[in-house]
């Protein structure tokens, strides 16, 4: 069984959906669909695997007149009128805590932020598919890894500061003595 993408009424690409899920998305005969193996987008009524959706066209017309019930996708109900607010993606924060510490401190541990970037990128995708629970879980995990990477960066800065204090303060190595060495 193929999984299809389709173009909704607003012109946005949505997918992937099985043929049964497409029926619950209330696609029309003229809706453009595409699946792997197709050369171009086709009208839904031109795809043989989707013909069952349009077999009872008079039933479809009567169901259009009635208000549609919210579609359930994943673990959360998906209702366009009562749509939940998208969780925080953490994308910008995760990119910053990955790149900046690596550039300034050279800490390879900051590359743990890549885990946060991956989860951050999933938040909007899950939300747009209507799977609010998965979007919340990805947001929570992205936030956790962003904070872990941030605290690693803070610890690295503290370690560098303590190392400098030890080197210049306690060991008696100071820059004032460096002038005498240069005059020799």
C-alpha positions as CSV (number, residue, x, y, z in Angstrom):
1,X,0.0,0.0,0.0
2,X,1.4,3.4,-1.0
3,X,1.5,6.5,1.1
4,X,0.5,9.7,-0.6
5,X,1.1,13.4,-0.4
6,X,-1.6,15.8,-1.4
7,X,-2.1,19.6,-1.9
8,X,-4.7,21.0,0.4
9,X,-7.1,23.9,-0.2
10,X,-4.5,26.4,0.8
11,X,-2.0,25.1,-1.6
12,X,0.2,23.5,1.0
13,X,1.7,20.0,0.6
14,X,0.6,17.5,3.3
15,X,1.5,13.9,3.8
16,X,2.2,11.1,4.0
17,X,-1.2,9.4,4.2
18,X,-2.4,5.9,3.5
19,X,-5.4,5.7,1.1
20,X,-7.7,5.1,4.1
21,X,-6.3,8.2,5.9
22,X,-6.8,10.2,2.7
23,X,-10.5,9.3,2.9
24,X,-10.7,10.9,6.4
25,X,-8.9,14.0,5.1
26,X,-11.9,14.6,2.8
27,X,-10.0,15.0,-0.4
28,X,-11.9,15.8,-3.5
29,X,-11.7,14.2,-7.0
30,X,-9.6,17.2,-8.3
31,X,-7.2,17.2,-5.3
32,X,-3.6,16.7,-6.6
33,X,-1.8,13.6,-5.1
34,X,1.6,12.1,-5.5
35,X,3.4,9.0,-4.3
36,X,6.7,7.4,-4.8
37,X,6.9,6.0,-8.4
38,X,4.7,8.7,-9.9
39,X,6.4,11.0,-12.4
40,X,4.0,13.9,-11.8
41,X,1.2,15.0,-9.5
42,X,-2.2,13.5,-10.5
43,X,-5.8,14.2,-9.7
44,X,-7.0,11.8,-7.0
45,X,-9.7,10.4,-9.2
46,X,-7.0,9.4,-11.8
47,X,-5.2,7.1,-9.3
48,X,-6.7,3.6,-9.3
49,X,-5.7,2.9,-5.7
50,X,-7.8,5.8,-4.6
51,X,-11.0,5.1,-6.6
52,X,-12.7,3.6,-3.5
53,X,-12.8,7.1,-2.0
54,X,-15.0,8.4,-4.7
55,X,-17.3,5.3,-5.3
56,X,-20.3,6.7,-3.5
57,X,-20.2,10.3,-4.8
58,X,-23.8,11.0,-3.7
59,X,-22.8,9.9,-0.2
60,X,-19.8,12.2,-0.3
61,X,-22.0,15.1,-1.4
62,X,-24.4,14.6,1.5
63,X,-21.5,14.3,4.0
64,X,-20.0,17.6,2.7
65,X,-23.2,19.3,3.8
66,X,-22.8,18.0,7.4
67,X,-20.1,19.4,9.7
68,X,-17.1,17.1,9.8
69,X,-15.9,15.6,13.1
70,X,-12.3,16.2,14.1
71,X,-9.8,13.8,12.6
72,X,-7.7,11.8,15.1
73,X,-4.0,11.5,14.1
74,X,-1.4,9.9,16.3
75,X,-2.4,10.3,20.0
76,X,-4.1,13.7,19.9
77,X,-7.3,14.9,18.2
78,X,-6.7,17.2,15.3
79,X,-9.2,19.9,15.0
80,X,-8.4,23.0,12.9
81,X,-10.7,25.3,14.9
82,X,-9.4,24.2,18.3
83,X,-5.8,23.5,17.4
84,X,-3.3,23.5,20.3
85,X,-0.5,26.1,20.3
86,X,2.7,24.8,18.8
87,X,5.3,23.8,21.4
88,X,8.6,25.7,21.5
89,X,10.9,24.3,18.9
90,X,14.2,25.3,20.6
91,X,15.8,25.4,17.1
92,X,17.6,28.8,17.4
93,X,18.8,28.1,21.0
94,X,20.1,24.6,20.0
95,X,22.0,26.0,17.1
96,X,23.5,28.7,19.2
97,X,24.6,26.4,22.0
98,X,26.2,24.1,19.4
99,X,28.0,26.6,17.3
100,X,29.1,29.4,19.6
101,X,30.8,27.3,22.3
102,X,32.6,25.3,19.6
103,X,33.9,28.5,18.0
104,X,34.9,30.3,21.2
105,X,36.2,27.5,23.4
106,X,36.9,24.7,21.0
107,X,34.9,22.3,23.1
108,X,33.9,19.3,21.1
109,X,31.4,18.4,23.9
110,X,29.3,21.3,22.6
111,X,28.6,19.1,19.6
112,X,26.1,17.3,21.8
113,X,23.9,20.2,20.7
114,X,23.3,18.3,17.4
115,X,21.0,16.0,19.3
116,X,19.0,19.1,20.3
117,X,18.9,20.4,16.7
118,X,17.5,17.0,15.5
119,X,14.7,17.0,18.1
120,X,14.1,20.7,17.4
121,X,13.5,20.1,13.8
122,X,10.9,17.4,14.5
123,X,8.7,19.6,16.6
124,X,7.1,21.6,13.7
125,X,6.8,18.5,11.6
126,X,4.9,16.5,14.2
127,X,2.7,19.6,15.0
128,X,1.8,20.1,11.3
129,X,0.8,16.4,11.0
130,X,-1.6,16.9,14.0
131,X,0.4,14.7,16.4
132,X,0.5,17.2,19.3
133,X,1.8,14.6,21.8
134,X,4.8,13.8,19.7
135,X,5.5,17.5,19.1
136,X,5.4,18.1,22.9
137,X,7.8,15.2,23.5
138,X,10.2,16.4,20.8
139,X,10.1,19.9,22.3
140,X,10.8,18.6,25.8
141,X,13.7,16.5,24.6
142,X,15.1,19.4,22.5
143,X,14.9,21.7,25.5
144,X,16.7,19.1,27.7
145,X,19.6,18.6,25.3
146,X,19.9,22.4,24.7
147,X,20.2,23.0,28.4
148,X,22.7,20.1,28.8
149,X,24.8,21.6,26.1
150,X,24.5,25.1,27.6
151,X,25.7,23.9,31.0
152,X,28.6,22.0,29.4
153,X,29.6,25.3,27.8
154,X,29.3,27.2,31.2
155,X,31.4,24.4,32.9
156,X,34.0,24.7,30.1
157,X,34.2,28.5,30.6
158,X,34.6,28.1,34.3
159,X,37.3,25.4,33.8
160,X,39.2,27.7,31.5
161,X,38.9,30.6,33.9
162,X,40.1,28.5,36.8
163,X,43.0,27.2,34.7
164,X,44.0,30.8,33.9
165,X,43.8,31.8,37.5
166,X,46.0,28.9,38.5
167,X,48.5,29.6,35.8
168,X,48.8,33.3,36.3
169,X,48.0,33.6,40.0
170,X,49.0,30.7,42.1
171,X,52.0,29.6,40.1
172,X,53.5,33.0,40.1
173,X,53.6,33.2,36.4
174,X,52.8,36.8,35.5
175,X,53.2,39.0,32.5
176,X,55.3,41.6,34.4
177,X,58.2,39.1,34.4
178,X,57.9,38.6,30.7
179,X,59.3,42.1,30.0
180,X,62.6,41.1,31.6
181,X,62.8,38.0,29.5
182,X,62.4,40.0,26.3
183,X,65.1,42.5,27.2
184,X,67.7,39.8,27.5
